[in-house]
Amino acid sequence: MKTFGKKSEGLRLERMQASPLWTPDGFRNRHPVLPGLRDTGVPRPTLGEFLRGGQRRTPQGPLPSLNPLATWQRPPASGLRATWLGHSTVLIEIDGYRVLTDPVWGARASPLRLAGPKRFQPVPIPLRALPAVDLVMISHDHYDHLDYPTIKALAKLQVPFVTALGVGAHLQAWGVPAERITELDWWQSHTLPGTALTVTAAPSQHFSGRGLKDRNHTLWCSLVLRSTRHAVFFSGDTGLTTEYRQIAQRLGPFDLVMLEVGAFHPSWGDIHLGPENALKAYGLLGGGAFLPVHWGTFSLAMHAWDEPAETLFKQAPASGARLLMPRLGEPVEPDLAGDVKPWWRGVDTAERDPLPALAEPAEPAKGARPAAPGTAPVLNWPLD
């Protein structure tokens, strides 16, 4: 199937094999995780548990959502603004440039049209309404980060892509010209031609694969975006790793830190953070405004859909984290953000918490419908 992507070959494969992270079995994580992250006494969830669903894994109604188009027409006063569009998709406006992270507008995080995790929340705006983007950053090749229909649509534009080693084979197979693709190993950088905007691939603690026989055949990474005035950290998917200190020393300090907080489990501590370990990662990175991502869109684990948000809201003050918790589609400038309001608390109750009036969301992306509980897991999700 085309959705699986394509394996690397030729010069691309030679470059991958020259990486210090390459082994005969594919790419590897370089350092062990910090102690105590993974509870080996807790069994991993089974496929049956995923299929049966669980209590409150999806919300009872739609999440509050804003249409950001009017705000996007005005440049951010501070020069830096971020708009969370669901899961790990964020539009970053940084000193006159627009950068899109892990864009996913598809209805499912799956290679199949009729099976696999189905989004329970549409994107606030359709992909065709997105303003001109200067760069797309992709952290790794899992289905909830590298989405076939979205890439097919973006391939028709002139936007360049920066991603990790090997992921470019998928992009090229789906119509992105090779000259618009830059693949990086950890600690390698790329400057967008004609600009002062630089992207650096940095370590993360994860894995890759889109099928049954390509596990770790492409690299995964976090990404750092730096302009003349601002720096932004985007985690992609990761567990807590000692390398976060090194990232802070080599690439920090950061004005904005985006860390994954959803789809966690005690037995997955080595490849996903969850909210508590995200706060530890934030500390290792040296601070900045903290925008949580990787939640509020797909049910990819056994926990309640709002558990990441609730845990962060309760624990962030004690950790000293400067938390940003915007609603979907709500542009936020880290320098100008106010106190966090727990808007998610009203979603599952008949009487919602009082909130400011919301703009009507634009038409959702085609095929984005509420999810039914009990959908199948994404291929290569950590079940084994």
C-alpha beads as a LAMMPS data file, in Angstrom:
LAMMPS data file: protein, C-alpha beads

384 atoms
383 bonds

1 atom types
1 bond types

-500.0 500.0 xlo xhi
-500.0 500.0 ylo yhi
-500.0 500.0 zlo zhi

Masses

1 110.0

Atoms # bond

1 1 1 0.000 0.000 0.000
2 1 1 1.180 3.513 -0.771
3 1 1 0.446 4.571 2.808
4 1 1 3.286 2.368 4.064
5 1 1 5.749 4.617 2.257
6 1 1 8.984 3.464 0.659
7 1 1 12.221 1.952 1.900
8 1 1 15.430 3.901 1.445
9 1 1 17.948 2.856 -1.185
10 1 1 20.987 4.133 -3.036
11 1 1 22.721 7.254 -1.746
12 1 1 19.998 7.865 0.852
13 1 1 20.584 4.423 2.375
14 1 1 24.362 4.914 2.282
15 1 1 24.007 8.148 4.223
16 1 1 21.800 6.444 6.801
17 1 1 24.279 3.604 7.214
18 1 1 27.063 6.153 7.807
19 1 1 25.244 7.498 10.877
20 1 1 26.753 6.598 14.275
21 1 1 23.205 5.623 15.274
22 1 1 22.928 2.900 12.603
23 1 1 23.213 -0.807 13.440
24 1 1 22.592 -3.955 11.367
25 1 1 19.039 -3.881 12.779
26 1 1 18.420 -0.222 11.965
27 1 1 18.700 2.937 14.041
28 1 1 19.050 2.816 17.823
29 1 1 18.701 5.074 20.832
30 1 1 22.154 6.102 22.011
31 1 1 21.765 6.403 25.784
32 1 1 19.756 4.472 28.354
33 1 1 16.826 6.232 29.925
34 1 1 16.989 7.809 33.352
35 1 1 16.348 5.412 36.267
36 1 1 12.823 4.599 37.366
37 1 1 10.944 5.597 34.243
38 1 1 9.618 2.203 33.244
39 1 1 7.633 -0.001 35.596
40 1 1 8.555 -3.495 34.429
41 1 1 6.056 -4.939 36.907
42 1 1 3.167 -3.479 34.905
43 1 1 2.194 -5.623 31.897
44 1 1 1.932 -3.884 28.571
45 1 1 -1.587 -3.382 27.220
46 1 1 -2.734 -6.131 24.894
47 1 1 -4.265 -5.728 21.456
48 1 1 -7.591 -6.828 22.942
49 1 1 -7.485 -4.027 25.513
50 1 1 -6.965 -1.512 22.717
51 1 1 -9.839 -2.958 20.706
52 1 1 -12.224 -2.939 23.669
53 1 1 -11.509 0.699 24.437
54 1 1 -11.802 2.002 27.985
55 1 1 -13.451 4.472 30.271
56 1 1 -13.264 8.078 29.043
57 1 1 -10.649 7.400 26.382
58 1 1 -12.533 9.807 24.131
59 1 1 -14.506 12.918 25.173
60 1 1 -18.297 12.932 25.234
61 1 1 -18.493 16.004 23.036
62 1 1 -16.346 18.233 20.844
63 1 1 -13.524 20.171 22.446
64 1 1 -13.633 23.982 22.420
65 1 1 -12.105 25.170 19.170
66 1 1 -11.225 28.510 17.600
67 1 1 -10.764 29.619 14.019
68 1 1 -7.277 31.226 13.976
69 1 1 -7.398 32.711 10.475
70 1 1 -8.207 36.274 11.555
71 1 1 -5.398 36.287 14.123
72 1 1 -2.927 34.851 11.617
73 1 1 -3.521 37.879 9.372
74 1 1 -1.739 40.015 11.990
75 1 1 1.924 39.370 12.811
76 1 1 2.645 38.447 16.435
77 1 1 3.590 41.494 18.485
78 1 1 6.416 39.589 20.176
79 1 1 7.634 37.914 16.984
80 1 1 6.770 34.427 18.281
81 1 1 3.331 32.785 18.278
82 1 1 2.158 29.167 18.292
83 1 1 -1.206 27.689 17.342
84 1 1 -1.926 24.130 18.443
85 1 1 -4.050 22.460 15.746
86 1 1 -4.370 19.060 17.411
87 1 1 -2.083 16.207 18.472
88 1 1 1.476 17.260 17.490
89 1 1 0.491 19.660 14.715
90 1 1 1.458 23.243 15.574
91 1 1 1.774 26.294 13.349
92 1 1 4.739 28.307 14.645
93 1 1 5.115 31.933 13.615
94 1 1 8.677 32.975 14.295
95 1 1 10.087 36.348 13.265
96 1 1 8.197 36.561 9.992
97 1 1 8.214 32.862 9.038
98 1 1 5.592 30.125 9.406
99 1 1 6.665 26.600 10.315
100 1 1 4.341 23.587 10.564
101 1 1 5.188 20.613 12.806
102 1 1 4.128 16.994 12.163
103 1 1 1.064 17.945 10.073
104 1 1 -1.816 15.469 10.368
105 1 1 -5.188 16.312 8.827
106 1 1 -6.161 12.709 8.041
107 1 1 -9.120 10.996 9.676
108 1 1 -7.084 8.084 11.074
109 1 1 -3.594 7.491 12.420
110 1 1 -3.404 4.337 10.364
111 1 1 -2.442 2.987 6.934
112 1 1 -6.073 1.930 6.447
113 1 1 -9.081 4.100 5.601
114 1 1 -11.565 2.021 7.600
115 1 1 -9.533 0.803 10.582
116 1 1 -7.117 2.226 13.096
117 1 1 -7.228 5.106 15.591
118 1 1 -9.803 7.618 14.417
119 1 1 -9.573 11.257 15.413
120 1 1 -12.218 12.324 17.903
121 1 1 -11.555 16.003 17.241
122 1 1 -11.360 17.690 13.819
123 1 1 -8.611 20.129 12.941
124 1 1 -9.830 23.711 13.626
125 1 1 -9.379 24.657 9.958
126 1 1 -9.209 22.668 6.712
127 1 1 -5.784 22.173 5.219
128 1 1 -6.727 24.193 2.146
129 1 1 -7.349 27.251 4.370
130 1 1 -3.858 27.169 5.875
131 1 1 -1.847 30.311 5.059
132 1 1 1.406 30.033 3.124
133 1 1 3.944 28.005 5.108
134 1 1 7.720 28.467 4.804
135 1 1 8.771 25.108 6.221
136 1 1 7.366 21.750 7.354
137 1 1 9.213 19.813 10.095
138 1 1 8.559 16.090 10.595
139 1 1 10.021 14.293 13.610
140 1 1 9.543 10.640 12.587
141 1 1 7.465 8.313 10.444
142 1 1 4.688 7.015 12.726
143 1 1 1.169 7.455 11.378
144 1 1 0.110 10.059 13.925
145 1 1 3.057 12.250 12.827
146 1 1 3.555 11.427 9.149
147 1 1 0.159 11.398 7.448
148 1 1 -0.139 10.199 3.846
149 1 1 -3.140 12.311 2.701
150 1 1 -1.702 15.436 4.324
151 1 1 1.705 14.984 2.693
152 1 1 0.059 14.321 -0.685
153 1 1 -1.711 17.678 -0.374
154 1 1 1.373 19.571 0.826
155 1 1 3.443 18.039 -1.991
156 1 1 1.469 20.182 -4.448
157 1 1 2.818 23.328 -2.813
158 1 1 6.354 24.707 -2.920
159 1 1 7.004 24.245 0.793
160 1 1 10.315 22.581 1.833
161 1 1 10.516 19.741 4.366
162 1 1 13.090 19.033 7.063
163 1 1 13.002 15.614 8.703
164 1 1 15.125 12.779 10.083
165 1 1 17.307 10.392 8.062
166 1 1 15.321 8.011 5.879
167 1 1 11.927 9.706 6.228
168 1 1 12.552 11.494 2.948
169 1 1 11.986 8.227 1.083
170 1 1 8.335 8.300 2.152
171 1 1 7.969 11.964 1.248
172 1 1 9.491 11.466 -2.185
173 1 1 7.293 8.438 -2.873
174 1 1 4.256 10.597 -2.127
175 1 1 5.156 13.369 -4.532
176 1 1 7.518 15.724 -2.686
177 1 1 10.436 16.555 -5.009
178 1 1 13.838 15.481 -3.711
179 1 1 15.170 19.051 -3.871
180 1 1 12.552 20.122 -1.312
181 1 1 13.575 17.471 1.230
182 1 1 16.372 17.832 3.794
183 1 1 17.142 14.832 6.028
184 1 1 19.202 15.302 9.168
185 1 1 21.086 13.105 11.604
186 1 1 21.138 14.126 15.268
187 1 1 22.998 17.419 15.821
188 1 1 22.983 18.302 12.134
189 1 1 21.500 21.667 11.099
190 1 1 19.893 23.166 8.028
191 1 1 19.361 26.862 7.340
192 1 1 16.382 27.730 5.168
193 1 1 17.914 29.328 2.044
194 1 1 17.746 33.098 2.007
195 1 1 16.788 33.303 5.687
196 1 1 18.302 33.245 9.167
197 1 1 15.973 30.381 10.152
198 1 1 17.865 27.248 11.201
199 1 1 16.534 23.778 12.058
200 1 1 18.639 21.340 14.084
201 1 1 17.771 17.677 14.620
202 1 1 18.414 16.625 18.201
203 1 1 18.131 13.355 20.157
204 1 1 14.869 11.772 21.237
205 1 1 14.151 8.408 22.867
206 1 1 11.758 6.587 20.553
207 1 1 11.514 4.185 17.574
208 1 1 10.096 4.173 14.049
209 1 1 8.268 2.091 11.466
210 1 1 5.089 2.046 9.384
211 1 1 4.776 -1.678 8.633
212 1 1 5.546 -5.052 10.124
213 1 1 9.115 -5.363 8.812
214 1 1 10.563 -1.838 8.867
215 1 1 10.977 -1.147 12.564
216 1 1 13.719 1.457 13.137
217 1 1 14.579 1.681 9.421
218 1 1 14.206 5.474 9.634
219 1 1 15.516 7.835 12.298
220 1 1 13.457 9.759 14.870
221 1 1 14.434 13.085 16.381
222 1 1 13.449 16.192 18.271
223 1 1 13.780 19.462 16.387
224 1 1 15.066 22.894 17.374
225 1 1 14.027 25.957 15.413
226 1 1 16.116 29.109 15.811
227 1 1 15.810 32.576 14.294
228 1 1 17.809 35.714 15.063
229 1 1 15.548 36.472 18.058
230 1 1 13.859 33.254 19.200
231 1 1 14.422 29.537 19.755
232 1 1 11.791 26.791 19.870
233 1 1 12.131 23.144 20.952
234 1 1 9.795 20.457 19.553
235 1 1 10.106 17.005 21.101
236 1 1 8.426 14.817 18.520
237 1 1 7.821 11.548 20.369
238 1 1 10.225 10.675 23.156
239 1 1 10.805 9.171 26.531
240 1 1 12.839 10.974 29.156
241 1 1 16.527 10.880 28.264
242 1 1 19.723 12.242 29.782
243 1 1 20.418 13.884 26.408
244 1 1 17.934 16.647 27.226
245 1 1 20.632 18.290 29.355
246 1 1 22.972 18.205 26.376
247 1 1 20.278 19.668 24.127
248 1 1 19.861 22.567 26.558
249 1 1 23.608 23.172 26.693
250 1 1 24.186 23.016 22.934
251 1 1 20.981 24.514 21.530
252 1 1 19.227 26.436 24.326
253 1 1 17.930 28.521 25.932
254 1 1 14.409 28.191 24.521
255 1 1 11.568 30.687 24.393
256 1 1 9.049 27.921 23.700
257 1 1 9.232 24.219 24.575
258 1 1 6.730 21.789 23.043
259 1 1 6.724 18.372 24.715
260 1 1 4.549 15.326 24.110
261 1 1 2.305 14.511 27.071
262 1 1 -0.285 12.003 25.819
263 1 1 -0.378 8.313 24.901
264 1 1 1.656 7.110 27.879
265 1 1 1.626 3.979 30.029
266 1 1 3.784 2.808 32.955
267 1 1 5.283 0.088 30.750
268 1 1 6.166 2.556 27.979
269 1 1 8.376 4.891 29.992
270 1 1 11.292 4.501 27.622
271 1 1 9.522 5.798 24.504
272 1 1 6.856 8.274 25.695
273 1 1 6.941 10.965 28.365
274 1 1 3.483 11.440 29.811
275 1 1 2.776 14.606 31.814
276 1 1 4.937 13.907 34.864
277 1 1 8.044 13.013 32.877
278 1 1 7.339 15.907 30.517
279 1 1 7.754 18.233 33.498
280 1 1 11.091 16.544 34.274
281 1 1 12.152 16.946 30.640
282 1 1 11.137 20.603 30.798
283 1 1 13.457 21.053 33.781
284 1 1 16.362 19.398 31.959
285 1 1 15.792 21.677 28.963
286 1 1 16.156 24.745 31.156
287 1 1 12.684 26.230 31.043
288 1 1 10.838 28.574 28.705
289 1 1 7.113 28.576 28.009
290 1 1 5.773 24.978 27.945
291 1 1 3.150 24.074 25.311
292 1 1 1.954 20.449 25.676
293 1 1 1.328 18.497 22.459
294 1 1 0.403 14.924 21.462
295 1 1 -2.997 14.863 23.151
296 1 1 -6.616 15.878 22.581
297 1 1 -7.016 14.269 19.140
298 1 1 -6.519 10.483 19.054
299 1 1 -7.019 7.734 21.629
300 1 1 -3.661 5.943 21.520
301 1 1 -3.354 4.656 25.085
302 1 1 -5.461 3.417 27.986
303 1 1 -5.667 6.635 30.018
304 1 1 -8.543 9.154 30.028
305 1 1 -8.387 11.652 27.171
306 1 1 -7.959 14.627 29.534
307 1 1 -5.565 13.020 32.041
308 1 1 -2.455 14.669 30.526
309 1 1 -4.002 18.134 30.764
310 1 1 -5.332 17.640 34.273
311 1 1 -2.045 16.270 35.612
312 1 1 -0.062 19.135 34.097
313 1 1 -2.480 21.748 35.399
314 1 1 -2.134 20.392 38.942
315 1 1 1.614 19.719 38.985
316 1 1 3.100 22.487 36.844
317 1 1 3.030 25.205 39.557
318 1 1 5.138 23.140 41.958
319 1 1 7.700 22.417 39.233
320 1 1 7.991 26.058 38.229
321 1 1 6.865 25.340 34.663
322 1 1 5.364 28.274 32.751
323 1 1 2.464 26.372 31.249
324 1 1 0.578 27.298 28.074
325 1 1 -2.727 25.448 27.602
326 1 1 -4.531 27.100 24.680
327 1 1 -7.671 25.688 23.163
328 1 1 -7.423 24.109 19.747
329 1 1 -6.834 26.789 17.160
330 1 1 -6.122 29.482 19.754
331 1 1 -2.941 31.394 18.817
332 1 1 -0.761 32.150 21.834
333 1 1 2.333 34.310 22.225
334 1 1 4.557 32.959 25.021
335 1 1 5.638 36.442 26.121
336 1 1 2.040 37.665 26.391
337 1 1 0.177 34.588 27.654
338 1 1 -1.947 34.838 30.786
339 1 1 -2.940 32.254 33.380
340 1 1 -4.111 28.825 32.247
341 1 1 -7.863 28.172 32.349
342 1 1 -8.849 24.477 32.546
343 1 1 -11.191 24.629 29.565
344 1 1 -11.152 20.819 29.153
345 1 1 -13.056 20.273 32.414
346 1 1 -16.373 21.239 30.873
347 1 1 -16.270 18.856 27.933
348 1 1 -17.634 15.764 29.691
349 1 1 -20.233 17.515 31.843
350 1 1 -23.738 18.637 30.953
351 1 1 -23.024 22.075 32.367
352 1 1 -19.742 23.404 31.023
353 1 1 -17.315 25.594 32.905
354 1 1 -17.762 29.271 32.028
355 1 1 -15.408 30.295 29.227
356 1 1 -15.041 33.313 26.960
357 1 1 -17.157 33.181 23.825
358 1 1 -15.577 31.010 21.168
359 1 1 -15.419 31.706 17.473
360 1 1 -17.079 29.078 15.333
361 1 1 -14.517 26.600 14.003
362 1 1 -13.979 26.508 10.284
363 1 1 -15.018 23.507 8.235
364 1 1 -13.094 20.451 9.469
365 1 1 -10.727 18.599 7.210
366 1 1 -12.477 16.219 4.861
367 1 1 -13.267 12.914 6.536
368 1 1 -12.476 14.110 10.081
369 1 1 -15.319 12.712 12.175
370 1 1 -15.751 11.919 15.872
371 1 1 -14.179 8.642 16.897
372 1 1 -16.020 5.629 18.136
373 1 1 -14.491 3.896 21.158
374 1 1 -12.680 0.653 20.641
375 1 1 -10.774 1.424 17.454
376 1 1 -7.720 -0.610 16.500
377 1 1 -4.210 0.534 17.484
378 1 1 -1.756 2.135 15.113
379 1 1 0.658 -0.285 13.459
380 1 1 3.980 -0.535 15.288
381 1 1 2.541 1.018 18.440
382 1 1 4.455 -0.356 21.454
383 1 1 2.494 -3.553 22.027
384 1 1 5.375 -5.998 21.976

Bonds

1 1 1 2
2 1 2 3
3 1 3 4
4 1 4 5
5 1 5 6
6 1 6 7
7 1 7 8
8 1 8 9
9 1 9 10
10 1 10 11
11 1 11 12
12 1 12 13
13 1 13 14
14 1 14 15
15 1 15 16
16 1 16 17
17 1 17 18
18 1 18 19
19 1 19 20
20 1 20 21
21 1 21 22
22 1 22 23
23 1 23 24
24 1 24 25
25 1 25 26
26 1 26 27
27 1 27 28
28 1 28 29
29 1 29 30
30 1 30 31
31 1 31 32
32 1 32 33
33 1 33 34
34 1 34 35
35 1 35 36
36 1 36 37
37 1 37 38
38 1 38 39
39 1 39 40
40 1 40 41
41 1 41 42
42 1 42 43
43 1 43 44
44 1 44 45
45 1 45 46
46 1 46 47
47 1 47 48
48 1 48 49
49 1 49 50
50 1 50 51
51 1 51 52
52 1 52 53
53 1 53 54
54 1 54 55
55 1 55 56
56 1 56 57
57 1 57 58
58 1 58 59
59 1 59 60
60 1 60 61
61 1 61 62
62 1 62 63
63 1 63 64
64 1 64 65
65 1 65 66
66 1 66 67
67 1 67 68
68 1 68 69
69 1 69 70
70 1 70 71
71 1 71 72
72 1 72 73
73 1 73 74
74 1 74 75
75 1 75 76
76 1 76 77
77 1 77 78
78 1 78 79
79 1 79 80
80 1 80 81
81 1 81 82
82 1 82 83
83 1 83 84
84 1 84 85
85 1 85 86
86 1 86 87
87 1 87 88
88 1 88 89
89 1 89 90
90 1 90 91
91 1 91 92
92 1 92 93
93 1 93 94
94 1 94 95
95 1 95 96
96 1 96 97
97 1 97 98
98 1 98 99
99 1 99 100
100 1 100 101
101 1 101 102
102 1 102 103
103 1 103 104
104 1 104 105
105 1 105 106
106 1 106 107
107 1 107 108
108 1 108 109
109 1 109 110
110 1 110 111
111 1 111 112
112 1 112 113
113 1 113 114
114 1 114 115
115 1 115 116
116 1 116 117
117 1 117 118
118 1 118 119
119 1 119 120
120 1 120 121
121 1 121 122
122 1 122 123
123 1 123 124
124 1 124 125
125 1 125 126
126 1 126 127
127 1 127 128
128 1 128 129
129 1 129 130
130 1 130 131
131 1 131 132
132 1 132 133
133 1 133 134
134 1 134 135
135 1 135 136
136 1 136 137
137 1 137 138
138 1 138 139
139 1 139 140
140 1 140 141
141 1 141 142
142 1 142 143
143 1 143 144
144 1 144 145
145 1 145 146
146 1 146 147
147 1 147 148
148 1 148 149
149 1 149 150
150 1 150 151
151 1 151 152
152 1 152 153
153 1 153 154
154 1 154 155
155 1 155 156
156 1 156 157
157 1 157 158
158 1 158 159
159 1 159 160
160 1 160 161
161 1 161 162
162 1 162 163
163 1 163 164
164 1 164 165
165 1 165 166
166 1 166 167
167 1 167 168
168 1 168 169
169 1 169 170
170 1 170 171
171 1 171 172
172 1 172 173
173 1 173 174
174 1 174 175
175 1 175 176
176 1 176 177
177 1 177 178
178 1 178 179
179 1 179 180
180 1 180 181
181 1 181 182
182 1 182 183
183 1 183 184
184 1 184 185
185 1 185 186
186 1 186 187
187 1 187 188
188 1 188 189
189 1 189 190
190 1 190 191
191 1 191 192
192 1 192 193
193 1 193 194
194 1 194 195
195 1 195 196
196 1 196 197
197 1 197 198
198 1 198 199
199 1 199 200
200 1 200 201
201 1 201 202
202 1 202 203
203 1 203 204
204 1 204 205
205 1 205 206
206 1 206 207
207 1 207 208
208 1 208 209
209 1 209 210
210 1 210 211
211 1 211 212
212 1 212 213
213 1 213 214
214 1 214 215
215 1 215 216
216 1 216 217
217 1 217 218
218 1 218 219
219 1 219 220
220 1 220 221
221 1 221 222
222 1 222 223
223 1 223 224
224 1 224 225
225 1 225 226
226 1 226 227
227 1 227 228
228 1 228 229
229 1 229 230
230 1 230 231
231 1 231 232
232 1 232 233
233 1 233 234
234 1 234 235
235 1 235 236
236 1 236 237
237 1 237 238
238 1 238 239
239 1 239 240
240 1 240 241
241 1 241 242
242 1 242 243
243 1 243 244
244 1 244 245
245 1 245 246
246 1 246 247
247 1 247 248
248 1 248 249
249 1 249 250
250 1 250 251
251 1 251 252
252 1 252 253
253 1 253 254
254 1 254 255
255 1 255 256
256 1 256 257
257 1 257 258
258 1 258 259
259 1 259 260
260 1 260 261
261 1 261 262
262 1 262 263
263 1 263 264
264 1 264 265
265 1 265 266
266 1 266 267
267 1 267 268
268 1 268 269
269 1 269 270
270 1 270 271
271 1 271 272
272 1 272 273
273 1 273 274
274 1 274 275
275 1 275 276
276 1 276 277
277 1 277 278
278 1 278 279
279 1 279 280
280 1 280 281
281 1 281 282
282 1 282 283
283 1 283 284
284 1 284 285
285 1 285 286
286 1 286 287
287 1 287 288
288 1 288 289
289 1 289 290
290 1 290 291
291 1 291 292
292 1 292 293
293 1 293 294
294 1 294 295
295 1 295 296
296 1 296 297
297 1 297 298
298 1 298 299
299 1 299 300
300 1 300 301
301 1 301 302
302 1 302 303
303 1 303 304
304 1 304 305
305 1 305 306
306 1 306 307
307 1 307 308
308 1 308 309
309 1 309 310
310 1 310 311
311 1 311 312
312 1 312 313
313 1 313 314
314 1 314 315
315 1 315 316
316 1 316 317
317 1 317 318
318 1 318 319
319 1 319 320
320 1 320 321
321 1 321 322
322 1 322 323
323 1 323 324
324 1 324 325
325 1 325 326
326 1 326 327
327 1 327 328
328 1 328 329
329 1 329 330
330 1 330 331
331 1 331 332
332 1 332 333
333 1 333 334
334 1 334 335
335 1 335 336
336 1 336 337
337 1 337 338
338 1 338 339
339 1 339 340
340 1 340 341
341 1 341 342
342 1 342 343
343 1 343 344
344 1 344 345
345 1 345 346
346 1 346 347
347 1 347 348
348 1 348 349
349 1 349 350
350 1 350 351
351 1 351 352
352 1 352 353
353 1 353 354
354 1 354 355
355 1 355 356
356 1 356 357
357 1 357 358
358 1 358 359
359 1 359 360
360 1 360 361
361 1 361 362
362 1 362 363
363 1 363 364
364 1 364 365
365 1 365 366
366 1 366 367
367 1 367 368
368 1 368 369
369 1 369 370
370 1 370 371
371 1 371 372
372 1 372 373
373 1 373 374
374 1 374 375
375 1 375 376
376 1 376 377
377 1 377 378
378 1 378 379
379 1 379 380
380 1 380 381
381 1 381 382
382 1 382 383
383 1 383 384
